[in-house]
């Protein structure tokens, strides 16, 4: 894939293509307002995915990508097919807090299509797969009845927008609080047992 646009992260977009093909999507490269993106379709979803070198470009390219995706849906001979439509915007860059809030608001814009925004995406198959997890088929382990740790799954979904360090700290705080609550509950149960035993001894006297 050779793209003549200096704002595009070609390495990341190539990995996006590989991950989606591996997940069973039919993919092709398209362009909107000179911004290349990967158009991907499976039986349930249709995606327009682009990858940018700078996080600051995300808000400016999103309208063109969203419009192109909507036009494709309208022109497609889909028959009775009903897709869930996603605009996916990735970058390997990180952002300042204020910019992160803007991207958070963009991700919750659900008008016409859904939007997935991920920052700090490493150019690896594993990291790109995590960034696209919301539109990938369930893992084989889930299909076999083996469920992932829900906190680990939540962390993977949040890291793209908040960063690994922030998410790890929040999850660890939750774990510590959860363990403390469990310990407190166990203490209360033991205390109740002791009271019950004392009352039983009193009744025997």
Buried (B, 14 or more C-beta within 10 A) or exposed (E): EEBEEEBBBBBBBBBBBBBBEEBEBEBEEBBBEEBBBBBBBBEEBBBBBBBBBEBBBBBEBBEBBBBBBBEBBEEEEEEEEEBEBBBBBBBBBEBEEEBBEBBEEBBEBEEEBBBBBBBBBBBEEEBBBBBBBBBBEEBEEEEEEEEEEEEEBBBBBBBBBBBEEEBBEBBEEEEEEEEEEEEEEEEEEEEEEEEEEEEEEEEEE
